[in-house]
Amino acid sequence: WNWTKPFSVEVWMTTFGTILLSGVVYMLLEWLNDEIDGRGPWTWFADNLYLSAVNATQAYEYGTPRSFSAKLFGVSMCLWALILTATYTANLASLLVDRRVVTLEVETVGEAAVFGYPICTVAGTNADTYIEEAFPSARRRSTATLEDIYRGVNSGQCAFAADVVQSWLCNKNKREFNPNCDLD
């Protein structure tokens, strides 16, 4: 049902209501111009509802309606359908365009702790002790080895790895630490 998303429920209801109402207007115009042609009320209504639905899809039928006033109304319905179709297409395209995802830029361990991001650390290191003491509410996940903190980040268990900058610079291009080369 994704095809319904470009318009709200109210717009869809208004659209179908307009198509139904235009079928009634076609009936009125045929009645005023004496173009009923011996059809019964249901057949007459069904024919005009069909004409209205066809015009809403911009597939205007040649030869119907016959009177000038009904033709003028048909052209106005086609213009309405053109505007509606253009709006639908624009809204559909905007739904398909990737929206810029707002990401929170975290610059410090303190910011990561405040925003509740899980941080992987190697147990017993200075980074582990510092985070534990300075940010007691931090979501700290102590691991046994350096490889484990990067495994935690790669698996999604941790958002950040607390490591020494020089260690990261030495290990960032190694497959065991950064297998997809996507960590910054």
C-alpha positions in Angstrom: 0.0 0.0 0.0 3.0 2.3 -0.4 1.3 3.8 -3.5 -1.1 5.6 -1.1 1.6 7.4 0.9 2.0 10.5 -1.4 -1.4 11.7 -0.3 -3.1 11.8 3.1 -6.4 9.9 3.7 -8.3 13.2 3.5 -6.8 13.9 0.0 -7.7 10.4 -1.2 -11.2 10.7 0.1 -11.6 14.2 -1.5 -10.3 12.8 -4.8 -12.8 9.9 -4.8 -15.5 12.3 -3.7 -14.7 14.7 -6.5 -14.9 11.8 -9.1 -18.3 10.8 -7.7 -19.5 14.4 -7.6 -18.4 15.0 -11.2 -20.4 11.9 -12.3 -23.4 13.6 -10.8 -22.5 16.9 -12.5 -22.3 15.1 -15.8 -25.8 13.7 -15.2 -27.1 17.1 -14.5 -25.5 18.5 -17.6 -26.9 15.7 -19.7 -30.4 16.2 -18.2 -30.2 19.9 -18.9 -29.2 19.2 -22.6 -31.7 16.3 -22.9 -29.0 13.7 -23.6 -30.4 10.9 -21.4 -31.0 8.7 -24.4 -33.6 6.5 -22.8 -31.2 5.0 -20.2 -32.5 3.9 -16.8 -31.3 5.9 -13.7 -28.6 3.3 -12.7 -27.3 2.8 -16.2 -27.3 6.6 -16.7 -25.4 7.1 -13.3 -23.0 4.3 -14.1 -22.2 5.7 -17.5 -21.5 9.1 -16.1 -19.5 7.7 -13.1 -17.4 5.8 -15.6 -16.9 8.9 -17.7 -15.8 10.8 -14.6 -13.3 8.1 -13.6 -11.9 7.9 -17.1 -11.4 11.7 -17.1 -9.7 11.5 -13.7 -7.1 9.2 -15.3 -6.7 11.7 -18.1 -8.0 9.2 -20.7 -10.7 11.5 -22.1 -13.0 9.6 -24.4 -13.7 11.2 -27.8 -17.4 11.7 -28.5 -18.6 11.8 -24.9 -20.0 14.0 -23.6 -21.8 15.6 -26.5 -22.9 19.0 -25.2 -20.7 22.0 -25.1 -21.2 22.5 -21.3 -20.4 18.9 -20.5 -17.3 19.1 -22.8 -16.2 22.2 -21.0 -16.7 20.5 -17.6 -14.8 17.5 -19.0 -11.9 19.7 -19.9 -11.8 21.3 -16.5 -11.9 17.8 -14.9 -8.9 16.8 -17.1 -7.0 19.9 -15.9 -7.9 19.0 -12.3 -6.6 15.4 -13.0 -3.4 16.8 -14.5 -2.7 18.9 -11.5 -3.5 16.0 -9.2 -1.3 13.7 -11.1 1.6 16.1 -11.1 1.2 16.6 -7.3 1.1 12.9 -6.7 4.2 12.3 -8.9 6.1 15.0 -7.0 5.1 13.7 -3.6 6.0 10.1 -4.7 9.4 11.3 -5.9 10.0 13.1 -2.6 9.3 9.9 -0.7 11.8 8.0 -2.8 14.6 10.5 -2.4 17.0 9.7 0.3 16.6 12.1 3.1 19.7 13.4 4.9 19.9 11.4 8.1 20.8 13.7 11.0 23.6 12.1 13.0 24.8 13.3 16.3 28.4 14.2 16.2 30.2 13.0 19.3 33.6 14.5 19.9 34.4 13.3 23.4 33.9 10.4 25.7 31.8 12.6 27.9 29.4 13.3 25.1 29.1 9.6 24.3 28.4 8.9 28.0 25.8 11.7 28.2 24.0 10.5 25.1 24.1 6.9 26.4 26.2 5.4 23.6 27.8 2.0 24.6 31.6 2.3 24.8 33.8 -0.8 24.5 37.0 -0.7 26.6 39.8 -3.1 27.4 39.4 -4.0 31.1 42.1 -2.6 33.4 43.5 0.0 31.0 43.8 3.7 31.7 40.9 4.4 29.4 38.7 1.9 31.1 39.5 3.2 34.6 39.1 6.9 33.5 35.6 6.3 31.9 34.6 4.2 35.0 35.6 7.0 37.4 34.8 10.1 35.4 31.6 9.0 33.9 29.9 6.5 36.2 26.7 6.5 34.2 28.4 5.6 31.0 27.4 2.4 29.3 30.8 0.9 29.5 31.4 -2.6 28.1 34.8 -4.0 29.4 36.4 -6.6 27.1 39.5 -8.8 27.5 41.5 -7.7 24.5 42.0 -4.9 22.0 40.5 -7.1 19.3 37.3 -7.5 21.4 36.6 -3.8 21.5 36.8 -3.5 17.8 34.7 -6.7 17.4 32.1 -5.1 19.6 32.0 -2.0 17.4 31.9 -4.0 14.2 29.0 -6.2 15.6 27.0 -3.2 16.8 27.3 -4.0 20.5 29.2 -0.8 21.0 29.0 2.6 19.3 32.6 3.6 20.3 35.9 1.9 21.2 38.1 3.6 23.8 41.6 3.1 22.5 44.8 5.1 22.4 45.1 7.2 19.2 48.4 5.8 18.3 47.1 2.2 18.7 44.1 3.1 16.4 46.4 4.6 13.8 48.5 1.4 13.7 45.5 -0.9 13.6 42.9 0.8 11.5 44.0 -0.8 8.3 44.3 -4.3 9.7 41.6 -6.8 8.8 41.2 -8.2 12.3 40.4 -4.7 13.6 38.5 -3.1 10.7 37.4 -5.9 8.4 35.2 -3.7 6.2 37.4 -0.7 6.3 34.4 1.4 7.5 35.4 2.5 10.9 36.6 6.1 11.4 
